[in-house]
């Protein structure tokens, strides 16, 4: 339930997920505008160390679940957006020592019908 577009509110509890569109590439045709766009989405998962769990373990598991749900997503309509497919592109894991928070940043490409 802690899923936020672009930025998480201040003092959001961990773990949480933030997503945003990081780019759009049209599939232009000779006869007109693109009817299918490649939409690039970045999804960041955050988790902090707690007395009962390692933030690294929590964020790695959360990112794994997100990847399993979205990589090779079946074509269909999701919340009024018609998706032709999705593909996992890349991931990077990081750690902020000042806030003791781990982050996994993943990039996906969605083929979206316009």
C-alpha positions as CSV (number, residue, x, y, z in Angstrom):
1,X,0.0,0.0,0.0
2,X,3.1,2.3,0.1
3,X,3.3,2.8,-3.7
4,X,3.9,6.4,-4.9
5,X,4.2,8.2,-8.2
6,X,7.4,10.3,-8.6
7,X,8.1,10.9,-4.9
8,X,7.1,9.4,-1.5
9,X,5.6,11.8,1.1
10,X,7.9,12.9,3.8
11,X,8.3,10.5,6.7
12,X,6.9,7.6,4.7
13,X,7.4,4.2,6.5
14,X,9.6,1.6,4.9
15,X,9.5,-0.5,2.8
16,X,8.0,1.6,0.1
17,X,8.1,1.9,-3.7
18,X,8.3,5.0,-6.0
19,X,7.8,4.9,-9.7
20,X,8.0,7.4,-12.6
21,X,8.1,7.5,-16.4
22,X,11.7,8.1,-17.3
23,X,11.2,8.3,-21.1
24,X,9.0,7.6,-24.0
25,X,10.1,6.5,-27.5
26,X,7.4,6.6,-30.2
27,X,7.2,4.0,-33.0
28,X,6.8,6.4,-35.9
29,X,5.4,5.2,-39.2
30,X,5.7,6.7,-42.7
31,X,1.9,7.3,-42.8
32,X,1.3,9.0,-39.4
33,X,1.9,9.3,-35.7
34,X,3.0,6.5,-33.5
35,X,0.2,4.1,-32.4
36,X,2.6,2.2,-30.1
37,X,5.1,3.9,-27.7
38,X,7.9,2.3,-25.8
39,X,7.4,3.8,-22.3
40,X,10.4,3.5,-20.0
41,X,9.5,3.3,-16.3
42,X,11.9,3.4,-13.3
43,X,10.8,1.7,-10.1
44,X,12.7,2.3,-6.9
45,X,12.2,0.1,-3.8
46,X,13.3,1.3,-0.4
47,X,13.8,-0.5,2.9
48,X,15.6,0.3,6.1
49,X,17.3,-1.9,8.6
50,X,15.2,-2.8,11.6
51,X,15.8,-4.9,14.7
52,X,14.1,-7.9,13.0
53,X,15.2,-7.6,9.4
54,X,18.0,-6.5,7.2
55,X,17.0,-3.7,4.8
56,X,19.1,-5.3,2.1
57,X,17.1,-8.6,2.4
58,X,13.8,-6.8,2.5
59,X,14.5,-4.5,-0.5
60,X,16.0,-7.4,-2.5
61,X,12.9,-9.5,-1.9
62,X,10.5,-6.6,-2.7
63,X,12.4,-5.9,-5.9
64,X,12.2,-9.6,-6.9
65,X,8.5,-9.6,-6.5
66,X,8.1,-6.5,-8.6
67,X,10.3,-7.9,-11.3
68,X,8.4,-11.2,-11.3
69,X,5.1,-9.3,-11.6
70,X,6.1,-7.0,-14.5
71,X,8.8,-8.7,-16.6
72,X,7.1,-10.2,-19.7
73,X,3.8,-8.8,-18.5
74,X,1.0,-10.3,-20.6
75,X,-0.7,-7.9,-23.1
76,X,-3.9,-6.4,-21.7
77,X,-5.6,-3.3,-20.4
78,X,-4.4,-2.2,-16.9
79,X,-6.2,0.8,-15.3
80,X,-7.3,2.1,-18.7
81,X,-3.8,1.7,-20.2
82,X,-3.5,-0.9,-23.0
83,X,-0.1,-2.6,-22.7
84,X,1.3,-4.8,-25.5
85,X,4.0,-6.2,-23.3
86,X,6.7,-5.3,-20.8
87,X,10.4,-6.1,-20.4
88,X,12.8,-5.8,-17.5
89,X,15.9,-3.8,-18.6
90,X,18.3,-3.2,-15.7
91,X,18.7,-3.0,-12.0
92,X,21.0,-1.3,-9.5
93,X,21.2,-1.6,-5.8
94,X,22.4,1.1,-3.5
95,X,22.7,2.2,0.1
96,X,22.5,5.6,1.9
97,X,24.6,5.4,5.0
98,X,23.2,8.7,6.4
99,X,19.6,7.4,6.4
100,X,20.5,3.6,6.7
101,X,18.2,2.9,3.7
102,X,18.8,0.4,0.9
103,X,17.3,1.0,-2.6
104,X,16.9,-1.1,-5.7
105,X,16.3,0.9,-8.8
106,X,14.9,-1.1,-11.7
107,X,14.1,0.0,-15.3
108,X,11.3,-1.5,-17.4
109,X,10.1,-1.0,-21.0
110,X,6.4,-1.1,-21.6
111,X,4.9,-1.2,-25.1
112,X,1.8,0.9,-24.8
113,X,-0.9,1.3,-27.4
114,X,-2.0,4.9,-27.8
